[in-house]
Amino acid sequence: MEVFYLLIIITAALISGLLYCNIDINEAQDDSHLGKPNFIIILADDIGWGDLGANWPFTKETPNLDKMAKDGMRFEDFHAAASTCSPSRASLLTGRLGLRNGVTHNFAVTSVAGLPLNETTLADVLKEANYSTALIGKWHLGHHGPYHPNFRGFDYYFGIPYSNDMGCTDDPGYNIPPSPPCPRDSIMESCKINPCTRTIALPLLENQKIVEQPVNLSSLTERYTEKVIHFIRKARERMHPFFLYFAPAHMHVPLQYNSHFANTSTRGPYGDGLRELDHAMGRILKEVNADLQNNTLVWFAGDNGPWSEKCEFSGSVGPFKGTWQTQQGGSSAKRTTWEGGHRTPAIAYWPGKIPSNTTSSSLLSTLDIFSTLISLSGASLPPNRHYDSLDITKVLFGQSQSGHQTLFHPNSGAAGQYGDLKTIRLRQYKAFYLTGGAKACRGEKGPEQQHEPPLIFNLLNDTAEDQPLDPLSLEYHDVFPQIQRMLNIILQDISTDNTSLADYSHDPAVILCCQPKHVFACQTMWINCKEHDLGSK
């Protein structure tokens, strides 16, 4: 009997020990997974600071993004690194301004190259750190050969290679001027070359394969969202950390969306499209929250401000009107260095890590996403180059309000040379050495003006950039030498840096087409389009 009881005790001890060991093993696996957080970066296209209800009380179309802000951290003073597509995206992925990484203006459908190959992307770094990486959405940093996303650190790619207005579609949506649809030509049906706009049908790619041409824009956001959710679930099943960069077409023109969202907003097509974007964000956040480990940082921002040239089909700059410029003529939004051109909505969400319902007034930039994610992943910054990016982990966790003391806003296509640092932010002060150049609604263009000494605005009490400081005032004389000194420092730093130079040459042979033999037709089939009243795109 004693032997029997002894066997029971030993067996119980062994079972207990095995259970204990199993718990330890599982916890070790979980800890290993938790050690590397997941990252989802959402970069909305041409969205305005005032397009989020969390920023601007007149906006009613973004309940999911507003809830994300309430449950996370909203940034008041957050800026795109440039005010057009390619330079902004290049800076996000490299942590470097265009004068360093070489991308100073947009790439075209016929662009041979893209983001210089000697630049290391955020996806490169995180992939090396054992992350699964994916890009879903717009790329616009080179589509030919080694410039394709699959060769720039992304394991998986699903999206359009450039902007949604860089090719005809069967559902051209809302735009000014109107976007003509692709022609119905039986010979060239598969590529749908539109000779009246010298453009070829907009392609949709999955990795390096064209899966649809022309792309159906009205269903694109829904398909993007499904791909995002699928990628998250697969990574979660594999217990593998992931980096997902989601770059939707919204809110770039032509505006197109699922018919379910038609006439749901008093703002018309723009508001309807904004509701669809917000709905997609709601679905993504729901999927993120399904993971009980809460180990995913979601960061939403814009690539630049609204394209005011598109009138009612563009977004809201909120209070950042750039009044000085609009009084001179032209736009003070996208393609300019006025606040409306590069101050974008931004929200960071990470339950249990980022304090909820908080607002950061730190001066921050999409540049900072690069260093922050690398730091959180435990990886190291690529060597032998200088960065304009800050690690703002402490800001995210509510432990600091420290941001940039100085932020440089490069010209991105409106006035002066591409990429020139002609606008400088120093604390609350902003200096313009160059203004003008961008078109306003209906085509009025602001005159290009040099300013020596620069116009200086105090954004603390002049968010609309209405009245520059009097050059004879004590305030001006105090801040101007500081601004000039910081400009000289950054220019000197860039001159000694390992900088790149992008190749902006063109070749029609690189146009993406499901039947390449038709590519050259878009160069030769130019017809008289006046009778169609379509003009040139």
C-alpha positions as a printed NumPy array, in Angstrom:
array([[  0.   ,   0.   ,   0.   ],
       [  2.805,   2.374,   0.89 ],
       [  4.403,   1.623,  -2.465],
       [  1.068,   2.384,  -4.211],
       [  0.745,   5.777,  -2.521],
       [  4.371,   6.491,  -3.27 ],
       [  3.735,   5.789,  -6.958],
       [  0.728,   8.136,  -6.919],
       [  2.785,  10.909,  -5.345],
       [  5.612,  10.432,  -7.83 ],
       [  3.171,  10.36 , -10.766],
       [  1.434,  13.534,  -9.535],
       [  4.77 ,  15.225,  -9.12 ],
       [  5.815,  14.225, -12.612],
       [  2.517,  15.471, -14.109],
       [  2.799,  18.685, -12.146],
       [  6.357,  19.114, -13.311],
       [  5.404,  18.473, -16.925],
       [  2.555,  20.964, -16.731],
       [  4.885,  23.473, -15.165],
       [  7.426,  22.859, -17.909],
       [  4.751,  23.251, -20.579],
       [  3.663,  26.567, -19.116],
       [  7.24 ,  27.749, -19.054],
       [  7.772,  26.691, -22.669],
       [  4.617,  28.451, -23.844],
       [  5.507,  31.58 , -21.92 ],
       [  8.982,  31.531, -23.405],
       [  7.473,  31.327, -26.885],
       [  5.095,  34.187, -26.115],
       [  7.875,  36.303, -24.643],
       [  9.944,  35.741, -27.751],
       [  7.049,  36.918, -29.888],
       [  6.303,  39.866, -27.625],
       [  9.927,  40.925, -27.764],
       [  9.472,  42.139, -31.325],
       [  6.371,  44.279, -31.818],
       [  4.406,  44.372, -35.057],
       [  4.159,  47.583, -37.064],
       [  1.373,  48.856, -39.316],
       [  2.024,  52.18 , -41.048],
       [ -0.921,  53.699, -42.929],
       [ -0.054,  56.573, -45.251],
       [ -3.151,  58.243, -46.693],
       [ -2.732,  60.123, -49.966],
       [ -3.473,  63.88 , -50.198],
       [ -5.441,  63.956, -46.956],
       [ -5.854,  67.255, -45.132],
       [ -5.198,  68.045, -41.479],
       [ -8.835,  69.102, -41.22 ],
       [-10.183,  65.862, -42.688],
       [-10.25 ,  64.144, -39.291],
       [-12.99 ,  64.936, -36.805],
       [-10.433,  64.526, -34.028],
       [ -8.641,  67.574, -35.457],
       [-11.48 ,  69.65 , -36.856],
       [-15.007,  69.686, -35.414],
       [-16.59 ,  70.409, -38.801],
       [-15.573,  66.959, -40.09 ],
       [-18.102,  64.167, -39.457],
       [-16.821,  61.439, -41.793],
       [-14.149,  59.742, -39.665],
       [-15.661,  58.015, -36.582],
       [-13.153,  55.141, -36.647],
       [-10.11 ,  57.383, -36.962],
       [-11.551,  59.64 , -34.256],
       [-11.937,  56.637, -31.959],
       [ -8.376,  55.609, -32.797],
       [ -7.273,  59.061, -31.642],
       [ -9.333,  58.77 , -28.465],
       [ -7.801,  55.382, -27.698],
       [ -4.306,  56.461, -28.669],
       [ -2.179,  59.558, -29.258],
       [ -3.06 ,  62.389, -31.621],
       [ -0.284,  64.588, -33.003],
       [ -1.055,  68.268, -33.477],
       [  2.189,  69.373, -35.112],
       [  3.079,  66.442, -37.388],
       [  4.521,  66.986, -40.867],
       [  5.139,  65.133, -44.094],
       [  8.786,  65.217, -45.115],
       [  7.783,  66.754, -48.468],
       [  4.573,  68.013, -50.034],
       [  4.348,  65.647, -53.016],
       [  4.094,  61.876, -53.337],
       [  7.467,  60.358, -54.245],
       [  9.695,  62.591, -52.061],
       [  7.412,  62.159, -49.06 ],
       [  7.387,  58.364, -49.361],
       [ 11.114,  58.149, -49.985],
       [ 11.801,  60.106, -46.797],
       [  9.443,  57.946, -44.739],
       [ 11.239,  54.793, -45.879],
       [ 14.793,  56.148, -45.508],
       [ 14.581,  58.657, -42.633],
       [ 16.381,  61.133, -44.904],
       [ 15.377,  64.314, -46.713],
       [ 15.324,  64.346, -50.496],
       [ 18.626,  66.201, -50.736],
       [ 20.174,  63.148, -49.052],
       [ 18.25 ,  60.226, -50.588],
       [ 18.055,  61.816, -54.051],
       [ 14.262,  61.778, -54.472],
       [ 13.243,  65.405, -54.935],
       [ 10.185,  65.145, -57.208],
       [  7.737,  62.566, -58.523],
       [  8.55 ,  59.605, -60.72 ],
       [  6.542,  59.054, -63.904],
       [  5.005,  56.088, -65.717],
       [  8.01 ,  56.184, -68.05 ],
       [ 10.62 ,  56.568, -65.291],
       [ 13.502,  54.164, -65.775],
       [ 14.556,  54.247, -62.115],
       [ 13.275,  55.169, -58.659],
       [ 14.559,  55.428, -55.108],
       [ 18.352,  55.043, -55.527],
       [ 19.479,  51.474, -54.953],
       [ 22.2  ,  52.48 , -52.495],
       [ 19.51 ,  53.805, -50.108],
       [ 18.433,  51.353, -47.406],
       [ 14.692,  51.199, -46.763],
       [ 12.884,  50.627, -43.498],
       [ 11.642,  47.343, -44.983],
       [ 15.248,  46.303, -45.69 ],
       [ 16.22 ,  46.888, -42.059],
       [ 13.201,  45.134, -40.57 ],
       [ 13.443,  42.189, -42.943],
       [ 17.053,  41.751, -41.828],
       [ 15.712,  41.787, -38.252],
       [ 13.522,  38.748, -39.112],
       [ 10.284,  40.62 , -39.827],
       [  7.749,  39.608, -42.453],
       [  7.279,  42.674, -44.634],
       [  4.481,  43.751, -46.946],
       [  3.423,  46.782, -48.946],
       [ -0.228,  47.044, -49.873],
       [ -1.18 ,  50.086, -51.922],
       [  0.648,  52.818, -53.787],
       [  4.434,  52.615, -54.233],
       [  5.548,  55.484, -56.539],
       [  9.275,  54.94 , -55.949],
       [ 10.115,  53.059, -59.136],
       [  8.422,  50.129, -60.834],
       [ 11.049,  48.924, -63.296],
       [ 13.537,  46.144, -62.562],
       [ 15.314,  46.385, -59.184],
       [ 13.271,  49.439, -58.153],
       [ 10.161,  47.282, -57.667],
       [  9.011,  46.89 , -53.996],
       [  9.953,  43.195, -53.939],
       [ 13.583,  44.254, -54.361],
       [ 13.385,  47.047, -51.766],
       [ 12.731,  44.928, -48.689],
       [  9.09 ,  43.922, -49.152],
       [  8.321,  40.184, -49.17 ],
       [  4.853,  40.837, -50.532],
       [  3.387,  43.596, -52.69 ],
       [ -0.182,  44.221, -53.819],
       [ -1.092,  47.595, -55.265],
       [ -0.724,  50.22 , -57.942],
       [  2.836,  51.251, -58.848],
       [  2.146,  55.006, -58.879],
       [ -0.724,  57.48 , -58.421],
       [ -4.243,  56.553, -59.467],
       [ -4.367,  59.396, -62.021],
       [ -1.335,  58.039, -63.897],
       [ -3.328,  55.883, -66.285],
       [ -6.862,  55.539, -67.611],
       [ -9.448,  53.303, -65.951],
       [-12.916,  52.019, -66.765],
       [-14.317,  53.885, -63.757],
       [-12.541,  57.27 , -63.902],
       [-14.336,  58.737, -60.892],
       [-14.355,  62.401, -59.903],
       [-11.559,  64.73 , -60.986],
       [-10.842,  68.223, -62.3  ],
       [-10.329,  68.159, -65.224],
       [-12.496,  65.073, -65.773],
       [-10.634,  61.823, -66.256],
       [-11.6  ,  60.204, -69.573],
       [-12.265,  56.483, -69.447],
       [-10.154,  53.938, -71.274],
       [-11.189,  53.502, -74.923],
       [-13.058,  50.442, -76.127],
       [-10.592,  49.123, -78.663],
       [-10.707,  45.446, -79.49 ],
       [ -7.108,  45.416, -80.713],
       [ -5.701,  46.95 , -77.559],
       [ -8.396,  45.948, -75.111],
       [ -6.045,  44.257, -72.667],
       [ -3.845,  47.313, -72.222],
       [ -6.415,  49.975, -73.056],
       [ -4.119,  52.711, -74.262],
       [ -5.831,  56.085, -74.26 ],
       [ -4.307,  58.101, -77.088],
       [ -6.15 ,  61.256, -76.035],
       [ -4.242,  61.375, -72.781],
       [ -1.081,  59.554, -73.91 ],
       [ -1.568,  57.225, -70.945],
       [ -1.873,  53.501, -70.672],
       [ -4.393,  51.745, -68.466],
       [ -3.571,  51.813, -64.754],
       [ -2.261,  48.38 , -63.651],
       [ -2.768,  46.472, -60.414],
       [  0.179,  44.33 , -59.362],
       [  0.58 ,  41.369, -57.056],
       [  4.285,  41.067, -56.502],
       [  5.74 ,  41.332, -60.022],
       [  2.649,  40.195, -61.919],
       [ -0.021,  42.454, -63.427],
       [ -3.278,  40.968, -62.144],
       [ -5.657,  43.595, -63.53 ],
       [ -5.369,  46.298, -66.175],
       [ -7.125,  48.668, -65.985],
       [ -7.649,  48.454, -62.255],
       [-11.196,  48.733, -60.936],
       [-10.841,  51.712, -58.575],
       [-14.335,  51.383, -57.113],
       [-13.442,  48.049, -55.495],
       [ -9.756,  48.75 , -54.847],
       [ -9.991,  49.913, -51.22 ],
       [-12.094,  46.896, -50.277],
       [ -9.545,  44.572, -51.893],
       [ -6.679,  46.403, -50.186],
       [ -8.387,  45.952, -46.83 ],
       [ -8.904,  42.234, -47.421],
       [ -5.216,  41.835, -48.266],
       [ -4.216,  43.761, -45.12 ],
       [ -6.382,  41.563, -42.904],
       [ -5.155,  38.391, -44.597],
       [ -1.523,  39.375, -44.086],
       [ -2.097,  40.18 , -40.4  ],
       [ -3.83 ,  36.84 , -39.788],
       [ -1.143,  34.821, -41.553],
       [  1.641,  36.544, -39.62 ],
       [ -0.243,  35.959, -36.372],
       [ -0.698,  32.274, -37.179],
       [  3.046,  31.944, -37.734],
       [  3.797,  33.812, -34.505],
       [  6.057,  36.006, -36.595],
       [  6.642,  39.775, -36.179],
       [  5.561,  41.817, -39.178],
       [  5.921,  45.221, -40.803],
       [  2.956,  46.241, -42.945],
       [  3.002,  49.468, -44.96 ],
       [ -0.495,  50.289, -46.219],
       [ -0.718,  53.171, -48.713],
       [ -4.324,  53.546, -49.937],
       [ -5.259,  55.571, -53.025],
       [ -7.582,  57.735, -50.903],
       [ -7.757,  60.714, -50.921],
       [ -5.957,  61.288, -54.235],
       [ -8.03 ,  62.104, -57.311],
       [ -9.703,  60.65 , -59.207],
       [-12.023,  60.007, -56.29 ],
       [-13.598,  56.589, -56.602],
       [-15.253,  54.355, -54.03 ],
       [-17.682,  51.528, -53.546],
       [-21.282,  52.485, -54.341],
       [-22.183,  51.601, -50.737],
       [-20.619,  54.928, -49.697],
       [-22.221,  57.08 , -52.399],
       [-24.211,  60.06 , -51.106],
       [-23.402,  59.298, -47.466],
       [-21.688,  62.639, -46.803],
       [-22.828,  66.228, -47.102],
       [-19.351,  67.002, -48.482],
       [-20.155,  65.19 , -51.715],
       [-17.757,  62.74 , -53.417],
       [-14.805,  63.77 , -51.267],
       [-16.725,  63.074, -48.067],
       [-18.037,  59.795, -49.481],
       [-14.481,  58.707, -50.24 ],
       [-13.338,  59.78 , -46.783],
       [-16.039,  57.587, -45.258],
       [-14.759,  54.603, -47.23 ],
       [-11.203,  55.219, -46.029],
       [-12.45 ,  55.48 , -42.454],
       [-14.451,  52.277, -42.839],
       [-11.303,  50.468, -43.978],
       [ -9.462,  51.807, -40.927],
       [-12.226,  50.476, -38.704],
       [-11.896,  46.982, -40.162],
       [ -8.107,  47.02 , -39.788],
       [ -8.266,  48.199, -36.171],
       [-10.854,  45.517, -35.385],
       [ -8.462,  42.882, -36.721],
       [ -5.565,  44.344, -34.736],
       [ -7.651,  44.297, -31.553],
       [ -8.485,  40.619, -32.107],
       [ -4.917,  39.857, -31.   ],
       [ -5.147,  39.608, -27.214],
       [ -1.415,  40.198, -26.871],
       [ -1.831,  43.82 , -28.052],
       [  1.621,  43.879, -29.563],
       [  0.974,  45.961, -32.677],
       [  1.764,  49.63 , -33.192],
       [ -0.59 ,  51.258, -35.711],
       [  0.521,  54.645, -37.04 ],
       [ -1.705,  56.695, -39.345],
       [ -0.491,  59.789, -41.23 ],
       [ -0.742,  61.598, -44.564],
       [  1.816,  61.879, -47.349],
       [  1.11 ,  65.604, -47.841],
       [ -1.728,  68.095, -47.678],
       [ -4.806,  68.338, -49.914],
       [ -4.559,  69.098, -53.621],
       [ -6.522,  72.349, -53.646],
       [ -6.21 ,  72.614, -57.429],
       [ -8.939,  69.96 , -57.499],
       [-11.485,  72.285, -55.873],
       [-14.408,  70.423, -54.261],
       [-12.563,  67.139, -54.783],
       [ -9.797,  68.111, -52.357],
       [ -9.594,  67.989, -48.578],
       [ -9.54 ,  70.465, -45.72 ],
       [ -6.45 ,  72.218, -44.362],
       [ -8.386,  73.142, -41.208],
       [ -7.021,  76.393, -39.731],
       [ -3.772,  76.232, -41.754],
       [ -4.94 ,  78.418, -44.607],
       [ -1.668,  80.032, -45.697],
       [ -3.516,  83.315, -45.996],
       [ -0.46 ,  85.337, -47.016],
       [ -0.05 ,  83.127, -50.099],
       [ -3.721,  82.925, -51.043],
       [ -3.902,  86.72 , -50.973],
       [ -1.01 ,  86.779, -53.442],
       [ -2.709,  84.124, -55.559],
       [ -2.293,  80.385, -55.977],
       [ -2.477,  77.509, -53.539],
       [ -1.093,  77.114, -50.032],
       [ -1.634,  73.345, -49.806],
       [ -0.087,  70.381, -51.662],
       [  3.106,  71.201, -53.606],
       [  3.887,  74.114, -51.286],
       [  5.745,  74.574, -48.01 ],
       [  2.85 ,  76.355, -46.304],
       [  1.401,  74.455, -43.35 ],
       [ -1.505,  73.22 , -45.455],
       [  0.98 ,  71.515, -47.766],
       [  2.798,  69.345, -45.256],
       [  1.113,  69.458, -41.831],
       [ -0.887,  66.245, -41.849],
       [ -3.205,  64.375, -39.486],
       [ -1.368,  61.717, -37.494],
       [ -2.383,  59.179, -34.852],
       [ -0.437,  56.428, -33.066],
       [ -2.292,  53.531, -31.454],
       [ -0.887,  50.747, -29.281],
       [ -3.077,  49.679, -26.335],
       [ -1.104,  49.198, -23.145],
       [  1.911,  51.046, -24.542],
       [  0.684,  54.398, -25.869],
       [ -1.487,  56.247, -23.332],
       [ -5.036,  56.707, -24.526],
       [ -6.764,  60.005, -25.243],
       [ -3.521,  61.975, -25.328],
       [ -2.338,  64.772, -27.585],
       [  1.271,  65.508, -28.423],
       [  2.253,  69.047, -29.375],
       [  5.819,  67.971, -30.245],
       [  7.184,  69.068, -33.612],
       [  7.369,  65.73 , -35.463],
       [  7.619,  64.3  , -38.97 ],
       [  7.033,  61.154, -41.012],
       [ 10.836,  61.069, -41.084],
       [ 10.676,  59.935, -37.449],
       [  8.804,  56.725, -38.253],
       [ 12.08 ,  55.289, -39.595],
       [ 14.25 ,  55.644, -36.479],
       [ 11.406,  54.908, -34.072],
       [ 10.447,  51.569, -35.625],
       [ 14.066,  50.515, -35.936],
       [ 14.584,  51.298, -32.248],
       [ 11.455,  49.426, -31.175],
       [ 12.471,  46.393, -33.243],
       [ 15.888,  46.23 , -31.59 ],
       [ 17.65 ,  46.743, -34.93 ],
       [ 20.323,  49.326, -35.725],
       [ 20.356,  52.274, -38.1  ],
       [ 22.225,  51.579, -41.345],
       [ 25.773,  53.002, -41.04 ],
       [ 27.717,  55.493, -43.171],
       [ 24.966,  58.057, -43.651],
       [ 23.259,  60.863, -41.773],
       [ 19.6  ,  60.907, -40.788],
       [ 16.952,  63.593, -40.361],
       [ 14.847,  61.138, -38.338],
       [ 14.349,  61.103, -34.561],
       [ 13.608,  58.128, -32.328],
       [ 10.428,  59.365, -30.645],
       [  9.674,  56.242, -28.602],
       [  9.493,  58.29 , -25.388],
       [  7.011,  60.658, -26.997],
       [  4.827,  57.71 , -28.034],
       [  4.897,  56.279, -24.527],
       [  3.967,  59.614, -22.946],
       [  7.359,  60.03 , -21.297],
       [  8.491,  63.11 , -23.221],
       [  7.309,  66.02 , -25.35 ],
       [ 10.685,  66.448, -26.999],
       [ 10.607,  66.649, -30.804],
       [ 12.511,  68.566, -33.441],
       [ 13.822,  71.987, -32.579],
       [ 14.359,  72.584, -36.287],
       [ 12.486,  71.006, -39.197],
       [ 13.218,  71.63 , -42.863],
       [ 10.478,  71.737, -45.474],
       [ 11.875,  71.09 , -48.962],
       [ 10.288,  72.509, -52.087],
       [  8.606,  69.607, -53.823],
       [  7.405,  70.918, -57.13 ],
       [  5.889,  74.379, -56.81 ],
       [  8.677,  76.94 , -56.745],
       [ 12.465,  76.958, -57.024],
       [ 14.607,  73.871, -57.499],
       [ 13.195,  70.531, -56.432],
       [ 14.218,  69.665, -52.901],
       [ 15.74 ,  73.03 , -52.038],
       [ 15.533,  73.844, -48.337],
       [ 13.874,  77.23 , -48.687],
       [ 11.468,  76.96 , -45.75 ],
       [ 12.682,  76.339, -42.209],
       [ 10.793,  75.741, -38.983],
       [ 12.548,  76.723, -35.731],
       [ 10.376,  76.026, -32.69 ],
       [  7.204,  78.075, -33.304],
       [  8.812,  80.222, -35.994],
       [  8.7  ,  79.498, -39.708],
       [ 10.824,  81.254, -42.308],
       [ 10.141,  81.375, -46.069],
       [ 12.984,  82.233, -48.443],
       [ 10.763,  81.332, -51.396],
       [  6.991,  81.347, -51.923],
       [  4.476,  80.709, -54.69 ],
       [  4.252,  78.412, -57.651],
       [  1.344,  76.054, -56.972],
       [ -2.051,  76.254, -58.657],
       [ -5.217,  77.008, -56.752],
       [ -8.744,  75.877, -57.628],
       [ -9.564,  76.542, -61.301],
       [ -5.91 ,  76.978, -62.19 ],
       [ -4.762,  80.293, -60.712],
       [ -1.035,  80.043, -60.039],
       [  0.799,  81.893, -57.284],
       [  3.749,  84.006, -58.424],
       [  7.168,  82.73 , -57.443],
       [  8.828,  85.197, -55.069],
       [ 12.259,  85.211, -53.416],
       [ 12.494,  86.721, -49.929],
       [ 15.761,  88.186, -48.645],
       [ 15.495,  88.482, -45.711],
       [ 12.904,  85.715, -45.349],
       [  9.277,  86.049, -44.353],
       [  8.983,  84.816, -40.758],
       [  5.701,  83.792, -39.122],
       [  5.066,  83.003, -35.462],
       [  2.786,  79.959, -35.691],
       [  1.997,  80.155, -32.   ],
       [ -0.346,  83.071, -32.594],
       [ -0.706,  82.954, -36.408],
       [ -1.672,  79.449, -37.498],
       [ -3.154,  80.829, -40.721],
       [  0.262,  82.259, -41.717],
       [ -1.377,  85.594, -42.36 ],
       [  0.978,  88.297, -41.049],
       [  4.766,  87.864, -41.201],
       [  6.844,  89.49 , -38.484],
       [  8.001,  93.034, -39.077],
       [ 11.676,  92.749, -40.201],
       [ 12.445,  95.777, -38.017],
       [ 10.973,  94.241, -34.872],
       [ 13.055,  92.938, -31.977],
       [ 11.386,  89.532, -32.335],
       [ 12.504,  89.251, -35.952],
       [ 16.051,  90.348, -35.157],
       [ 16.219,  87.796, -32.359],
       [ 15.045,  84.759, -34.357],
       [ 16.439,  85.474, -37.845],
       [ 20.12 ,  84.833, -36.986],
       [ 19.134,  81.546, -35.322],
       [ 17.241,  80.432, -38.426],
       [ 20.092,  81.406, -40.724],
       [ 22.559,  79.51 , -38.545],
       [ 20.443,  76.33 , -38.576],
       [ 20.081,  76.535, -42.36 ],
       [ 23.84 ,  76.811, -42.791],
       [ 24.396,  73.862, -40.439],
       [ 22.036,  71.537, -42.317],
       [ 23.434,  72.503, -45.725],
       [ 26.965,  71.889, -44.468],
       [ 25.918,  68.546, -43.004],
       [ 24.334,  67.444, -46.287],
       [ 27.441,  68.473, -48.219],
       [ 29.553,  66.064, -46.129],
       [ 27.001,  63.227, -46.101],
       [ 26.838,  60.043, -48.146],
       [ 24.099,  61.345, -50.435],
       [ 22.37 ,  59.731, -53.417],
       [ 21.253,  61.014, -56.794],
       [ 18.066,  59.654, -58.342],
       [ 17.909,  58.871, -62.034],
       [ 14.91 ,  60.695, -63.489],
       [ 15.419,  59.587, -67.096],
       [ 12.513,  58.25 , -69.156],
       [ 11.952,  55.361, -71.541],
       [  8.552,  54.258, -72.903],
       [  9.749,  50.647, -72.849],
       [  9.427,  50.541, -69.045],
       [  5.697,  51.31 , -69.013],
       [  3.869,  48.503, -67.247],
       [  1.576,  46.724, -69.657],
       [  0.064,  43.27 , -69.785],
       [  0.887,  43.241, -73.517],
       [  4.201,  45.102, -73.876],
       [  3.991,  45.27 , -77.682],
       [  1.282,  47.888, -77.276],
       [  3.385,  50.212, -75.099],
       [  4.899,  52.063, -78.007],
       [  1.484,  52.751, -79.444],
       [  0.878,  55.303, -76.701],
       [  3.792,  57.297, -78.068],
       [  2.676,  57.132, -81.717],
       [ -1.114,  56.998, -81.725],
       [ -1.622,  60.645, -80.812],
       [ -4.85 ,  61.696, -82.514],
       [ -6.772,  64.924, -82.758],
       [ -8.66 ,  64.97 , -79.484],
       [-10.125,  68.451, -79.748],
       [-13.366,  67.097, -81.095],
       [-13.657,  64.972, -77.955],
       [-12.936,  67.983, -75.72 ],
       [-10.654,  65.858, -73.552],
       [ -7.408,  67.78 , -73.744],
       [ -4.07 ,  66.504, -72.518],
       [ -3.746,  65.024, -69.069]])
